[in-house]
């Protein structure tokens, strides 16, 4: 997950990532995924269902990062599908 997070941090093209059933834990989210998402400007959809993520706070931060990207893309007039 560390290598994936490093790539995600600076990626400018990915819009959707499916990470279902990857045994991702709250610790991995906090240490790897959240820092990458905070710096990513393109991702608008992240499917993390059926993992071991239990902290609501982590899910809130993920959602806010994705909403920030959606808003930024809408302002730049890049089409975001509903």
C-alpha positions in Angstrom: 0.0 0.0 0.0 2.9 2.4 0.6 4.1 2.2 -3.0 0.5 2.7 -4.3 0.1 5.7 -2.0 3.3 7.3 -3.3 2.0 7.0 -6.8 -1.5 8.2 -5.9 -0.1 11.3 -4.2 1.1 12.8 -7.4 -1.2 11.2 -10.0 -3.1 13.7 -12.2 -5.2 11.3 -14.3 -6.9 8.6 -12.2 -10.6 9.4 -11.4 -11.8 6.0 -9.9 -10.0 3.4 -7.9 -11.6 0.1 -6.6 -9.9 -1.2 -3.5 -12.6 -3.5 -2.3 -11.6 -6.7 -0.4 -7.9 -5.6 0.2 -7.8 -6.0 4.0 -7.0 -2.3 4.4 -7.1 -1.3 8.1 -7.5 2.0 9.9 -3.8 2.2 10.5 -3.0 1.8 6.8 -5.6 4.4 5.9 -4.1 6.9 8.5 -0.5 6.3 7.7 -0.5 5.8 3.9 -3.8 6.5 2.2 -4.9 9.8 3.8 -1.6 11.7 3.2 -1.8 10.6 -0.5 -5.4 11.6 -0.9 -4.8 15.0 0.7 -2.2 15.8 -2.0 -4.1 14.1 -4.9 -6.1 16.5 -7.1 -7.8 14.1 -9.6 -9.4 11.2 -7.8 -13.2 11.5 -7.4 -14.3 8.0 -6.6 -12.7 5.5 -4.2 -14.4 2.2 -3.5 -13.1 0.9 -0.2 -16.0 -1.3 0.8 -15.4 -4.6 2.6 -12.2 -3.7 4.2 -11.3 -3.4 7.9 -11.9 0.3 8.2 -13.9 1.1 11.3 -13.0 4.6 12.3 -15.7 7.0 11.1 -13.2 9.9 11.2 -11.0 8.2 8.5 -14.1 7.8 6.2 -15.0 11.4 6.7 -11.5 12.6 5.7 -11.6 10.4 2.6 -15.0 11.8 1.6 -13.8 15.4 2.1 -10.7 14.8 0.0 -12.8 13.3 -2.9 -15.4 16.2 -2.6 -12.5 18.7 -2.8 -11.4 17.1 -6.0 -14.9 17.1 -7.5 -15.3 20.7 -6.7 -11.9 21.6 -8.2 -12.7 19.7 -11.4 -16.1 21.4 -11.7 -14.5 24.8 -11.3 -11.9 24.0 -14.0 -14.8 23.0 -16.2 -13.6 19.4 -16.6 -16.7 17.2 -16.9 -17.4 15.1 -13.8 -20.0 12.3 -14.5 -22.7 11.9 -11.9 
